[in-house]
Amino acid sequence: MIPLSRRFSSCLLALCLLPLCSRAEPTNDLIARATAAIQVATPRAQADPSHPIFHVTAPAQWINDPNGPIYYKGYYHLFYQLYPFSDQGGPKYWGHVRSHDLAKWKPLPIALAPSGDLGEAEVWSGCCTINGQGKPMIFYTSIAPGKSALTHAEQWAAIGDDDLLTWQKSPANPVLSETLHGEKKIYDWRDPFIFRDKQRTFMVTGGNLNEAKGGQAVVNIYEAENPALTQWKYRDVLFTLPDAKARTAECPNFFKLGNRWVLFVSPYGKVNYYVGDFDPETCRFQARTRGLLDVGPNFYAPNTMQLSDGRRLVWGWVNGFPNGLGWNGCLSLPRQLSLSSDGQLRQTPAPQLTKLRGKPVKLRNVSVSSEAATLALPKTNTLEIQADIDLKTADSITVTIKSGTKNAQPIVMNFSRSEFKMTGAEAPLSLDKKKPHLNLRIFIDRSVLEVFANETACATKVISPLDANATLEICAQGNAAQANLVEAWPMKTIW
């Protein structure tokens, strides 16, 4: 669960951590100081034994939401929320990485900083797109000095050069202001996301309509009125979250998969997805099915990228790390999205991740009973494990990853025909009644665990790093199961 003060506490903390500077400091000077601060902090952060090596991180300090993922001219670009002066959060900047292949990544210069000389204190989450004039554009939520993000936010844009390295704030800012809403008041108005349908360009943002009573979370929709994407019309509420307790709808993503539309929202808790129908004339979304994108305790604020062949990838923010390590936060592995025939979201690790694999160890065709089948894992704590298990007549199976140290807490996962459970996470799991077959993908990156079960149940969790001589154990409850193939690979760094 993400605390309600997720964004606001960092602002209060910043009063103590923000370096002394003028609010009107030129943006380039601020980026230069931020870059220098990151460089100073990097050696300590990289030396920490819990620092992930095959998940995207900042070189050092605090990161949170993935921002503006885009595939452009042969590169996968990822931006992310960054506070370069501490590992405990503060006024946000945008960090930047890119990749040719989704396996190896290169850190790039900081893309955005608050423009004090233009009346900005923070640059919050958003998206990246190419406008109708062929220019790269970032859209984000801008917060002014001394203003409450709850009640006074604007949506700004920045124009990029052709390699997406240098960005200039748009002279049209704010490209969206509260005047668009007329007499309607939208609280927590933020996190713009661009999508297109039938040659029309739309934007969604999160918010709520009834802050005084703590609810009525909504996703708002706007339509572009010019190719430069600097003029917008408010089309009203796209979707109202059905949960009365949902305070807001952060980081909405709205996109098409096949012939259906999918909405992601982050309501100060586990990320919800909705699948249904969109009418571009009325700008209303009707949800047919729903679920959780990730059932773990440490996944939030996802953002998606569409590739030229129509496939869509998603990254989330992995949170929950301890303070004081010189770094805090990373992004999840890229996941490829699809839908089942009954409208359930399916997620698989991006196939390019196999490029990071080293030499595997294997276990084949082993009968699994109450006595555990054991596989000695590669002697590293950066691993991928894949298991193909036939439950046959077993009621359930338990998969346990044990560290080499006696007192270390094991990672225990239980899979029945209808449910997946581990500490801090549980999800429905529908196995075929006649052929109850389980396919597992498990990634361990020092302090990060990501689990994928039959492409439908996903869980992300921050863990204590494994020690040497770790083992994988599989046992069955009830009758025997069959482990057809279990493989484990050491994983290489993405840098």
C-alpha positions, 0 to 999 in steps of 0.5 A, spaced: 500 500 500 502 506 498 501 511 503 496 517 502 502 522 503 506 519 497 508 525 493 506 530 499 511 528 504 517 528 499 515 536 498 516 537 506 522 533 506 525 537 501 525 543 505 531 540 509 534 537 503 534 542 497 540 545 496 540 553 497 538 556 491 534 562 488 527 560 486 529 563 479 535 559 478 536 558 470 534 551 468 541 549 465 544 551 472 540 547 476 541 541 471 548 542 472 548 542 479 543 536 479 548 532 475 554 533 479 550 531 485 548 524 482 556 523 480 558 524 487 553 520 490 554 514 484 560 510 487 557 509 494 550 507 491 553 502 486 557 499 491 551 497 495 550 490 495 542 490 495 543 495 489 539 491 483 543 490 476 538 488 471 533 493 473 533 500 471 535 505 476 538 512 477 545 512 478 544 514 485 539 517 489 531 517 489 527 515 483 519 513 483 514 513 477 516 511 470 515 517 465 514 518 458 516 511 455 517 511 447 520 507 442 523 512 437 528 512 431 531 505 433 531 507 441 527 505 447 527 511 451 525 511 458 524 517 463 523 517 470 521 521 476 528 523 480 530 527 486 538 528 485 540 530 492 538 525 496 535 518 497 529 520 501 525 524 495 524 531 494 522 536 488 522 532 482 526 532 476 526 527 470 532 522 469 533 519 462 535 512 459 535 509 453 536 502 449 537 499 442 534 492 445 531 492 452 537 488 454 542 493 455 541 500 457 545 507 457 544 513 462 543 519 459 543 527 461 537 529 466 531 531 461 527 536 465 528 540 471 523 545 475 524 552 471 524 556 477 525 562 472 518 560 469 515 559 476 516 552 477 517 548 483 516 541 481 516 537 474 511 531 476 509 525 472 507 525 464 508 522 457 512 523 451 509 523 444 511 526 437 506 531 435 502 532 428 508 537 426 513 531 427 516 534 434 518 530 440 513 533 446 513 531 453 507 533 457 507 533 465 504 536 471 507 542 473 507 545 480 508 552 482 512 554 488 508 555 494 502 552 491 498 546 493 498 540 488 491 538 491 488 544 488 493 548 483 496 544 478 497 545 471 499 541 465 506 543 461 509 541 455 517 541 453 519 540 446 525 536 444 530 535 439 530 529 434 535 525 439 530 526 445 536 529 449 535 536 450 528 539 452 526 546 452 519 548 455 514 550 450 512 557 450 505 555 450 505 553 457 501 552 461 498 547 455 492 545 459 490 549 465 484 549 470 480 554 466 478 548 461 474 545 466 469 551 467 465 551 473 468 544 475 473 543 480 478 537 479 483 536 485 489 532 484 489 533 477 495 530 474 499 525 470 497 526 463 497 521 458 496 521 450 493 516 446 490 516 439 484 513 435 481 514 428 486 520 427 484 524 433 489 525 439 486 525 446 489 526 453 487 523 460 489 525 466 487 523 473 484 526 479 477 526 483 471 531 484 470 531 491 476 532 495 472 534 501 469 528 502 475 524 500 473 520 494 469 520 487 476 518 483 475 520 476 479 519 469 478 526 465 479 526 458 481 532 453 482 532 445 487 536 441 485 542 437 491 543 433 497 539 430 502 542 435 498 539 441 498 546 444 490 547 444 486 542 448 478 541 449 475 538 455 471 532 454 469 531 461 470 525 465 472 518 461 471 514 467 469 514 474 472 509 479 467 504 482 470 503 488 468 508 493 474 508 497 478 510 491 481 517 493 484 519 486 486 516 480 493 517 479 498 515 473 492 513 468 494 510 462 489 508 456 490 504 450 488 499 445 489 492 445 486 488 439 479 490 439 479 492 446 481 498 450 485 498 457 485 503 463 490 503 468 489 507 474 493 507 481 489 509 486 494 510 492 494 502 492 495 496 488 494 498 481 487 497 477 486 495 470 479 495 467 478 492 460 472 494 456 469 499 450 471 506 448 466 511 444 470 517 441 464 521 440 462 521 447 469 520 450 466 515 455 469 508 457 465 502 459 469 497 463 467 490 462 472 486 466 477 488 471 483 486 475 490 488 479 496 489 474 500 486 480 498 483 487 505 485 490 506 490 495 511 494 492 509 496 485 506 502 483 505 508 477 506 504 471 507 507 464 506 504 457 510 504 451 507 502 444 512 499 439 511 500 431 508 493 430 503 494 435 505 490 441 505 494 448 510 494 454 509 496 461 514 498 466 512 500 474 515 503 480 518 498 485 518 502 491 519 500 499 527 500 499 530 502 506 533 509 506 540 511 507 543 507 502 545 512 497 539 510 492 532 508 493 527 505 488 528 502 481 523 500 475 520 493 474 522 489 468 519 491 461 512 486 461 509 485 454 501 486 455 496 482 451 489 480 453 485 473 454 479 471 450 475 473 456 478 480 457 483 478 462 490 482 462 496 477 460 503 479 462 510 476 460 517 479 461 519 482 455 523 476 450 529 480 450 531 479 457 533 472 455 539 476 452 542 477 459 542 470 461 548 466 463 549 458 463 543 455 466 542 449 471 537 444 470 532 439 473 528 435 468 522 430 469 522 430 477 516 427 481 514 432 486 511 429 493 511 432 500 519 431 500 522 437 496 525 436 489 531 441 490 535 444 485 542 448 487 541 455 484 547 459 480 552 462 485 549 469 485 543 473 487 541 475 480 537 470 477 532 468 473 528 461 474 523 458 470 519 452 472 514 448 468 510 444 473 504 439 472 500 439 478 496 432 476 493 430 482 496 435 487 492 440 491 497 445 490 505 446 490 510 450 494 516 453 491 521 455 496 528 459 495 532 458 501 538 463 502 545 459 503 545 462 510 541 459 516 538 464 519 536 468 512 528 468 511 526 464 505 522 466 499 515 461 500 510 461 494 504 457 494 500 455 488 494 451 488 489 450 482 485 457 484 490 461 488 497 464 488 500 466 495 506 469 498 507 473 504 504 480 502 501 478 495 495 473 493 492 473 486 486 468 483 490 463 479 485 459 474 488 452 472 485 447 467 481 442 471 483 436 466 490 439 465 492 443 471 499 446 468 503 451 471 508 456 468 513 460 472 518 465 471 521 468 477 526 474 477 531 475 483 535 482 482 539 482 489 533 486 493 528 485 488 523 479 486 518 479 480 514 473 479 509 471 473 505 465 474 501 463 467 502 470 465 496 472 469 498 473 476 504 477 477 507 480 484 513 484 485 516 485 492 522 488 495 526 482 499 533 481 503 538 479 498 540 472 497 547 469 499 551 464 496 549 457 495 541 458 495 537 452 493 530 452 490 525 447 493 519 444 490 514 440 494 507 438 493 501 437 497 496 432 497 498 427 491 504 428 487 506 433 481 511 433 476 516 438 475 517 437 467 523 442 467 526 447 472 531 452 469 535 457 473 540 462 469 545 467 472 543 474 470 548 479 467 547 487 468 543 491 463 549 497 464 
